[in-house]
Amino acid sequence: MSTPEFAATAAAARTTTEAAVASRRRPSTATIYRWELLKLRAQKRTFLGLGAAVLVPAIFIVALAANGSGPEEVPFGRYVTETGLATPPVLLLFSSIWLFPLIVALVAGDIVANEDGNGTLKTILTRSADRHQIFLAKLLASFSYAIAALILFAGTGLLLGCLRYGLDPLTSLSGTPIEVGRGLLLLGAALLAYLLPVLTVASIALLLSTVTRNSAAAVVGTLMFSLILQIVGIISGLESIRPYLLSTQFDAWQGLLRDPIDWAPIARSLWVCALYAVPSLTAALLVFMRRDVTGG
């Protein structure tokens, strides 16, 4: 073998070896996801949101005990002092306007912008991990936080409601009784249906966090978007578009608590939420993948 050929072969071997070493050192998406969860655990806003998810149901139960009656103008409101099963549905009705968009936006609207503000995004993007891995890990961490907040919220309401008013059958929106066991199953399914728009809000907040590079702008922007949809939903003359607003999908879970179950709002919520979430996540990923490392 001639000297040039030998040099070329040696260079190729070194390149292959270096690539193999780099591949072994490259962290998995699961590892990066764990890093993101550790970051969330170290941030005050994470516990602020989770704390609100526990505190609001507690305040609600205390107010009920002091007042002696529930908010009869809303679905299940008349039953909250009869069974603890009615507490989570009523709480879900009140939380969709401001509470859960705020809780979700606190983390999803900060998870990328915070890295920009602290100047650490440049370091993260120049690590051996691929950008799509980092984005996916941040997305999963945001979704995990939203799921944890919703479970804490409904679980606290159910626990405190049952301790105060007992665990008795629930009356459905159709006026028929729902036994405790079936009521718990339907409540779990209702939370899954409610989770769809919650995760969609998280997707929008993640987009704003990626594009604006500013946590405050992303959080406020998410809340303003939610508020605008709420306003559009109550404007007279716009009834035809109301079923397709993201804000309307926060009520889709009520179809599960009818007899028989009304699946239409659940099915509509699936594709309507996808219409909001998929473009938001796609745009966020494209912006993240094209982020200028030299500019942060």
N, C-alpha and C positions, 0 to 999 in steps of 0.2 A: 504494500500500500504506500502510495506517495505521501510526502509530507503534507501537501494541501488537503488531500483526502482524509488523512489521519486527523488533521486539525478540525476539519468540518465534522467528522464523526464524533470527536471528543466534545466539540461545542454542542452538538445535538444531544449527546448523552447528558451533559451538564444541564441543558435546558429541560430535558425530560425529568431529571432528578429534582431540579428546583421546582418544577411544576407539581411533582408528586408530593414534595415536602409542603408546598403551599396548600395543596389540596388537603393534606392531613391536618394542617393547622387551621384551615377554614372552619369557623364555628358553624354549627347547624342552626337552622331557623328556630328550633326548640330552645337551644342555648341562648340565642339572642332574645327570644321571648321571655325567658327567665330573667335576663338582665333588665328588660323593660319593666317586669313586675317588681323587681327589686328597686328600681328607680321610683316607681309609683309608691311603694311602701315608705320611701324616704321623703315624700312630698306632703306638705301640710294640706294642700287642696284635696288630696285623695281622701284623707280622714275627715275633712270638712264636708265633702259630699256624702260619704258613708254615714257620718254623724247626723246629717240632716235626714237621711233615709231612716234612721232610728228615732230621731227626736220628733219628727212631724207626726208619726202615728201615736207616739206617747202623748203629745199635746192634744191630739184629736180625742183620745180616750178620756183624758182629764176633762176636756171641755164637755164631752158627752155626759160624764158623771155629774158635772156641775149643773148642766142644763136640764138633764132628766129626759130629754127626747132627742131624736136624731133629725137630720135635715130631710124632712119629708118631701121636699120638692124635687129631689134627685132619686134615680133608681136605687132601690135597696135602702134608702135613707130611713124609711119607717121601720126597718127591721134591725137596725144596728143595736138597739137596746134589748133585742130578743134573742140574738145569737151572735157569737163572735165570728161566724162564717160570713156575716154581712159586712164586717169591718173592712177587709181588703178591697172588695168591689167599690165601696164608697170612696175609699182613699185613692183608688185608681182614677176615679172620675175627677177628683179635685187636683190630682198631681200632674195631669197631662198638659195644663196650660203653661205653667211656669216651672214647677218644681223639678220634674224629670228632665226637661230640656236644660235647665241650669245645672243639675247634678252631672249630667252626661257631658255637657260642654266644659265643665271645670277641668276635666282630664283630657277628653278628646281634642278640645280646642287648644290645649297647651302642650300636647305630647311631642309635636314637632317644633312649634314656635319657641318652646322653652329652650330647646337645643340651640336655636338661632340666637336667642337672647343671651345665653350664657357663652356663646362662642364655641360650643362643643360639637356642633353638627359637622364642622369641617373635619375634626378628628374621627368622628364616627364614619363618615363617608369615605375616608381614606384607609379604613381598616380592611382586612382581607375579606370581610363578608360582602356579599353582593348587595346592591342597593335594594333590590326587590325583597331580599330577606329582611333587611332592616325595616322596610315599610310594612311588610306583612307582620312582623313582630310587634310593631307599634299599633297596627290595626287590631291584632288579637288582644293585646294588653288593654286597649280602649274598650273593646267588646267585653272582655272579662270583667273589667271594672263595672260596666253598665249592668251586666248580669248579676254581679254581686250586690250592687246597690238595689236592684229590683227585688232580689230575694230577701235582703235585709228589710226592705220597706214592707213588703207583703207579709213576711214572716213575723215581724214585730207587731204589725197590726192584728194579725190572726192570733198571736199568743196573748197579747194584752186584751184583745176583745173577748177571747174565750175565758180568760181569768176573771174578767169583769162581768160578762153576761152569759157565760156558759157555751157549750158546744152542742147546739140543737139544730134540727133541720132548718134549711133555708127555703124561703118562698121564691120561686123563680119569677122572672119578668112576665111570665104568662099566668102567674097566679097559682101554679101547682107546687106542692111541696117537694123538696129535694132532700133525700136522706143524707145523713152526715158523710158517709163513705163516698157516695157519688158526688156530693157537694165539694169534697176535698179534691177529687179527681178533676172535676170541672173547673175548680179554682186554679189548679195547676195548669190546665189547658188554657185558661183565660190569661194567665201570666205569660205563657208562650206567645199567644196572639198579641198581647200588649208589648212584648219584647220586640216585635217586628218594627214598629215605628220608633221605638227607643233606639235600636241599633241604626236605624236610618238617620236619626238626628245625630248620632255619633259619627256617622259617615260624613255628613255635611260639616260638622265641627272639625273633623280631621282635614277635610278639603280646605276650609278657611285657615286652619292652623298652618297648613303647608304653603298656601298661596300668600297669606298676609305676613307670615313670619313674626306675628305679634300675638301674644296670648290674649291680651285684653280685647283686641279687635276680633279675634276668632270667637271668643266667648260671647261678646256683645252681639256680633253678627249672627251667631246661631240663635240667640234669644230674639233678636229682631225678626229674623226669618220666621221663627215660630209664632211670634206675635202677629206678624202680617197675615199669615195663613189663618190664624184665629179670627182676625178682623174680617178677612175676605169671606170666611165661612158664615158670618152672621149678617152680611150685607144683603138686604132685600134685592131680589132680582138676579142673584147669582146662585140660586138653588141648583141649577143644572150642573155646576162644576163642583159643588160641595162634596159629592161622593169621592172625588178624585184628589182632594186636598190631603196632604199628609196629616194635618191636624185631625181630620175625620177618622183616620185609621186608628187613632187612640181609643175609639169607641167600638171597634169591630169585635172585641172580645165579648161584648154583651150578647152576641148571637149564640154563644155557647151556653148562656144561662137562660135560654128560652126552652119551651117544651111544645113541640119538638125543637131540636137545635137548628138554628138558622145558620147555614154554612155560607150563604151568599156574601155577607160582609167579610168573613174570614178569607174567602177566596179572592175577593177584590183587594183586600189589604195586602195579600201576597204580591200581586203584580204592581199595585200602585206604589208600595214601598220600594219595590225593585226599580221602578222608574225614577225614583229620587236617589236611591242609594248607589246603584251601579254606575251612572254617569259621574256622580260625585267621587266615588272611589277610583274610577278610571282616570279622571282628571287629576286627582291628587297624586296618583302613582306616576303619571306622565310628568307632572311638575317635579316630583321628588327625584325621578330618574334623571332628569335633565338639570338638576340643581348644579349651579356653578360652584365647584369646590373652592376655588380661589377666592370667591366672593362670600363664602360661608354658607 
